[in-house]
Amino acid sequence: MTAQTTPPLAGKAALVTGGSRGIGAAIVRRLAADGADVFFTYARAEAEAQKVVAAVEADGGRAVALRADSADPQAVRGAVDATVARFGRLDILVNNAGLIGMRGAAGYDMGDFDRLYAVNVRAPFAATEAAAAHLGDGGRVIMIGSVVADRIGVGGGAIYAATKAAIAGMTRGLARDFGPKGVTVNNVQPGPTETDMNPADSPHNAWLKAASPLGRLGRPDEIASLVAFLAGPQSSYINGASLTADGGYNI
């Protein structure tokens, strides 16, 4: 008879912003597989969100989807409140929701500039600020940044890269603020990753594959594995770090 082991996140409640597809969906499924009850937000993709819920439930887990626009800080704070109302607690916050905006500086639309910062920078801070009252000793805040914070590699990425560099800086600052409570704050920086919106066979990905020592894009589950580690008990002495998962793209 095989001994039963307790999942590492059993009894924990998590909130993942932007969890309906791609890396976010993989994070939702992995945290649920590790035993957490998972609440997640989505902006528009309701059908995809319900597929994620169904997949988690089919595997014996629990997940709840909520439509919330991360550009609206009140919606982000409301998602924190909804998580606590549903599960009675909040232990893990994953700030995953984000926009990609690749455009040259000439004639850059300031409305697009503001929305990129609203979703990529303001929303993570709003969610973390709202979560502060609920996260206790052993709590986790995990940002999803990007390798573009360190190396852009292509033109047109100035503003997007600036938002992800802001996340790295915010992570360090929040780690100082939350550390005395026993809560860690860390940042995962994915490299080029294969998703439904960025298929590996897309022509523009050829040069990204060539730039990687592994010769391929990452998979969402590989990013989710790092998030799950940071969410778990074995990462308790990692704090304020930006951890890159890019297959060597940035070396």
C-alpha positions as CSV (number, residue, x, y, z in Angstrom):
1,M,0.0,0.0,0.0
2,T,1.3,3.4,-1.0
3,A,1.4,6.0,1.8
4,Q,-0.8,9.0,1.3
5,T,1.0,12.3,1.2
6,T,-0.6,15.7,2.0
7,P,-0.4,18.1,-1.0
8,P,1.9,21.0,-0.2
9,L,-0.8,23.7,-0.5
10,A,-3.6,21.8,1.2
11,G,-5.8,24.1,3.3
12,K,-4.5,27.2,1.4
13,A,-6.5,29.7,-0.6
14,A,-5.1,31.4,-3.6
15,L,-6.1,34.3,-5.9
16,V,-4.7,34.4,-9.4
17,T,-5.4,37.4,-11.5
18,G,-5.8,36.7,-15.3
19,G,-6.2,33.0,-14.9
20,S,-8.4,32.1,-17.9
21,R,-5.7,31.2,-20.4
22,G,-2.0,30.7,-21.1
23,I,0.4,31.0,-18.1
24,G,-2.4,32.1,-15.8
25,A,-4.5,29.0,-16.5
26,A,-1.5,26.8,-16.0
27,I,-0.9,28.5,-12.6
28,V,-4.5,28.0,-11.6
29,R,-4.4,24.3,-12.4
30,R,-1.0,23.7,-10.8
31,L,-1.9,25.4,-7.5
32,A,-5.2,23.5,-7.4
33,A,-3.3,20.2,-8.1
34,D,-1.1,21.1,-5.2
35,G,-4.1,21.3,-2.9
36,A,-5.1,25.0,-2.9
37,D,-8.6,26.4,-3.4
38,V,-8.1,28.8,-6.2
39,F,-10.1,32.0,-7.1
40,F,-9.1,33.6,-10.4
41,T,-10.1,36.6,-12.5
42,Y,-10.5,37.0,-16.2
43,A,-11.2,40.1,-18.3
44,R,-13.3,38.8,-21.2
45,A,-12.6,35.2,-21.9
46,E,-15.6,33.7,-20.0
47,A,-15.7,30.4,-22.0
48,E,-12.0,29.8,-21.4
49,A,-12.4,30.6,-17.7
50,Q,-15.2,28.1,-17.3
51,K,-13.0,25.5,-19.1
52,V,-10.3,26.1,-16.5
53,V,-12.8,25.7,-13.7
54,A,-14.1,22.4,-15.2
55,A,-10.6,21.1,-15.7
56,V,-9.7,21.8,-12.0
57,E,-13.0,20.2,-10.8
58,A,-12.4,17.1,-13.0
59,D,-9.1,16.6,-11.2
60,G,-10.8,16.9,-7.8
61,G,-9.8,20.5,-7.0
62,R,-11.8,23.6,-6.4
63,A,-11.7,26.8,-8.5
64,V,-13.9,29.8,-8.9
65,A,-13.8,32.4,-11.8
66,L,-14.7,36.0,-11.5
67,R,-14.9,38.6,-14.3
68,A,-12.8,41.6,-13.3
69,D,-11.0,44.2,-15.4
70,S,-7.5,44.7,-13.9
71,A,-7.5,48.2,-15.3
72,D,-10.0,49.0,-12.5
73,P,-8.4,49.0,-9.1
74,Q,-11.7,48.6,-7.4
75,A,-12.4,45.5,-9.4
76,V,-9.0,44.1,-8.4
77,R,-9.6,44.9,-4.7
78,G,-13.1,43.3,-5.1
79,A,-11.5,40.1,-6.3
80,V,-9.4,39.9,-3.1
81,D,-12.6,40.5,-1.0
82,A,-14.5,37.9,-3.0
83,T,-11.7,35.3,-2.5
84,V,-11.9,35.8,1.3
85,A,-15.7,35.7,1.3
86,R,-15.7,32.4,-0.7
87,F,-12.8,30.5,1.0
88,G,-12.6,32.3,4.4
89,R,-9.0,33.2,4.0
90,L,-6.2,34.2,1.5
91,D,-2.8,32.8,1.7
92,I,-1.4,33.1,-1.9
93,L,-1.7,36.0,-4.3
94,V,-0.4,35.6,-7.8
95,N,-0.4,38.9,-9.8
96,N,-0.4,37.4,-13.3
97,A,-2.8,39.6,-15.3
98,G,-1.0,41.7,-17.8
99,L,-0.9,43.3,-21.2
100,I,1.7,43.2,-23.9
101,G,2.2,46.4,-25.9
102,M,4.9,46.5,-28.6
103,R,5.0,49.8,-30.4
104,G,7.7,52.3,-31.4
105,A,8.1,55.5,-29.3
106,A,7.1,57.8,-32.2
107,G,3.5,58.7,-31.9
108,Y,2.8,56.5,-28.9
109,D,-0.8,56.7,-27.8
110,M,-0.9,58.0,-24.3
111,G,-4.2,56.2,-23.7
112,D,-2.4,52.9,-24.5
113,F,0.5,54.0,-22.2
114,D,-1.9,54.6,-19.3
115,R,-3.8,51.3,-19.7
116,L,-0.5,49.3,-19.9
117,Y,0.6,50.9,-16.6
118,A,-2.8,50.5,-15.1
119,V,-2.9,46.7,-15.8
120,N,0.8,45.8,-15.5
121,V,1.8,48.0,-12.5
122,R,-1.1,49.6,-10.7
123,A,-3.2,46.4,-10.6
124,P,-0.6,44.3,-8.9
125,F,0.0,47.0,-6.3
126,A,-3.8,47.4,-5.7
127,A,-4.2,43.7,-5.3
128,T,-1.3,43.3,-2.9
129,E,-2.4,46.3,-0.9
130,A,-5.8,44.8,-0.5
131,A,-4.4,41.4,0.4
132,A,-2.2,42.8,3.1
133,A,-5.0,42.6,5.7
134,H,-5.5,38.9,5.0
135,L,-2.1,37.5,4.4
136,G,-0.5,36.1,7.6
137,D,2.7,34.3,8.5
138,G,3.7,32.0,5.6
139,G,1.7,34.1,3.1
140,R,3.0,34.5,-0.4
141,V,2.8,37.2,-3.0
142,I,4.1,36.3,-6.4
143,M,4.4,38.7,-9.3
144,I,4.6,37.6,-12.9
145,G,7.1,39.9,-14.6
146,S,9.1,39.3,-17.7
147,V,12.7,38.9,-18.9
148,V,12.2,42.2,-20.8
149,A,12.8,43.9,-17.5
150,D,16.5,42.8,-18.1
151,R,16.8,42.5,-21.9
152,I,14.3,43.6,-24.5
153,G,15.9,42.0,-27.6
154,V,13.6,43.8,-30.1
155,G,12.5,47.3,-30.9
156,G,9.1,48.7,-29.8
157,G,9.2,47.3,-26.3
158,A,10.2,50.4,-24.3
159,I,6.9,50.9,-22.4
160,Y,6.2,47.2,-21.9
161,A,9.7,46.7,-20.6
162,A,9.3,49.7,-18.3
163,T,6.2,48.1,-16.7
164,K,8.0,44.9,-16.0
165,A,11.1,46.7,-14.6
166,A,8.7,48.5,-12.3
167,I,7.4,45.1,-11.1
168,A,10.9,44.0,-10.2
169,G,11.4,47.1,-8.2
170,M,8.0,46.9,-6.6
171,T,8.8,43.3,-5.6
172,R,11.9,44.4,-3.7
173,G,10.1,47.2,-1.9
174,L,7.1,45.1,-1.0
175,A,9.4,42.3,0.3
176,R,10.7,44.9,2.8
177,D,7.1,45.9,3.8
178,F,5.7,42.4,4.1
179,G,8.7,40.6,5.5
180,P,8.0,41.5,9.2
181,K,4.7,39.7,8.8
182,G,6.3,36.5,7.6
183,V,5.0,37.1,4.1
184,T,7.3,36.7,1.1
185,V,7.1,38.7,-2.1
186,N,8.8,37.4,-5.2
187,N,8.8,37.9,-9.0
188,V,8.8,35.3,-11.7
189,Q,10.2,36.5,-15.0
190,P,9.2,34.2,-17.9
191,G,11.0,34.2,-21.2
192,P,9.3,33.6,-24.5
193,T,6.6,31.1,-23.7
194,E,4.2,29.1,-25.9
195,T,0.5,29.9,-25.4
196,D,-2.6,29.8,-27.4
197,M,-2.0,33.4,-28.3
198,N,1.7,32.8,-29.0
199,P,1.9,29.3,-30.7
200,A,5.4,27.9,-31.1
201,D,5.0,27.5,-34.8
202,S,4.2,31.2,-35.3
203,P,6.7,32.7,-37.9
204,H,7.8,35.5,-35.5
205,N,9.0,33.0,-32.9
206,A,11.7,31.5,-35.2
207,W,14.3,34.1,-34.0
208,L,13.2,33.6,-30.4
209,K,13.9,29.9,-30.6
210,A,17.2,30.6,-32.2
211,A,18.1,32.9,-29.4
212,S,17.6,30.2,-26.8
213,P,20.2,27.6,-25.9
214,L,17.4,25.1,-25.7
215,G,16.1,26.0,-29.1
216,R,12.5,26.2,-28.1
217,L,9.9,28.3,-26.3
218,G,8.9,27.7,-22.7
219,R,5.7,25.9,-21.7
220,P,3.1,27.5,-19.4
221,D,3.4,24.5,-17.0
222,E,7.1,25.2,-16.6
223,I,6.3,28.7,-15.4
224,A,3.6,27.4,-13.2
225,S,6.0,25.0,-11.6
226,L,8.2,27.8,-10.4
227,V,5.2,29.7,-9.1
228,A,4.1,26.6,-7.2
229,F,7.5,26.3,-5.6
230,L,7.4,29.9,-4.5
231,A,3.9,29.4,-3.2
232,G,4.9,26.4,-1.1
233,P,6.7,25.9,2.2
234,Q,10.1,25.1,0.8
235,S,10.6,28.7,-0.5
236,S,10.2,30.3,2.9
237,Y,13.7,32.0,2.8
238,I,13.3,33.4,-0.8
239,N,12.1,37.0,-0.6
240,G,12.4,40.0,-2.8
241,A,13.8,37.9,-5.7
242,S,13.3,38.1,-9.4
243,L,13.6,34.6,-10.7
244,T,14.0,34.1,-14.4
245,A,12.6,31.1,-16.3
246,D,13.7,31.6,-19.9
247,G,15.7,28.6,-21.0
248,G,18.8,30.7,-21.1
249,Y,17.4,33.4,-23.5
250,N,18.9,36.2,-21.4
251,I,22.4,34.7,-20.9
